[in-house]
Amino acid sequence: MILHVANPIYDSVFKYIMSDERISKTILSALLKKEVVKVEMRPHEYVNTTRDTLSMFRIDFAATVREKDAEGEGFKDRVILIELQKTWLDTETLRFRQYLGAQYSNKINIRKDSPKGFAYPMVAVYLLGHRVGDIEEPVVYVNHDVFDYNGEVVKDGKEDPFVESLTHNSIIVQIPRLKGRVNNRLEKVLSVFDQSRKDAEDKQVLNIDENKYEDDADMMYMLHRLTAAAADSEMRQDMNVEDEYYKA
């Protein structure tokens, strides 16, 4: 059965689904390739720049992730910050850098259990409605590491809070590169953003075959939320406002 779901590239739809903890955990777990057991939206989570030259939508999360401990014998939970930014249009990186700078200087991101003022580790996620140069992979990971003078990886202590307070990893998603690719868990989750599935007569709607997701309860839940959004008159009006902005 083909479902007609709201297109989550629109800010209003994206905010609607990401405000649902089950969906945000599903998406963030797939992006991080780790189990996210808890998600908390940070204060002022929905921040839009003024619609003068572009739309850039941001949501801040504090995510509790479950990871293997250093010995690899058990698991531990730790909090990381997710700075998620979505934009339709190709834009200068200064906009992204300014926002990251604000997060580095925000005292709310300092760990309360740290007498030395260490910050929570941070991951920047960019959902882009445009391509990045000649990179063909739809999703790329930019991860820092720790090296000695000879270029050898330092294995012990690289997750020290001093290091993690001053550097961050990034995940870049090129939505135009998805194009029907479903080769892993992440691409399956991101397939609801695939713009090649737009309805021929209504770009606010994606046509998705629910039979491809019927074995996945989390994905079916997301699709049902997006179906509800497509039938919501206020949501449609918000999408119309975005369309009018881009027409202008």
Buried (B, 14 or more C-beta within 10 A) or exposed (E): EEBBBBBBBBBBBBBBBBBBEBBBBBBBBBBBEBEBEBBEBBEEBBEEBEBEEBBBBBBBBBBBBBBEEEEEEEEEEEEBBBBBBBBBEEBEEEBBEEBBEEBEEBEBBBBEEEEEEBBBBBBBBBBBBEBBEEEEEBBBEEEEEBEEEEEEEEEEEEEEBEBBBEEBBBBBBBBBBBEEBBEEEBBBBBBBBBBEBBBEEBBBBBEBEBEEBEEBEBBBBBBEBBBEBBEBEEBBEBBEEBEEEEEE
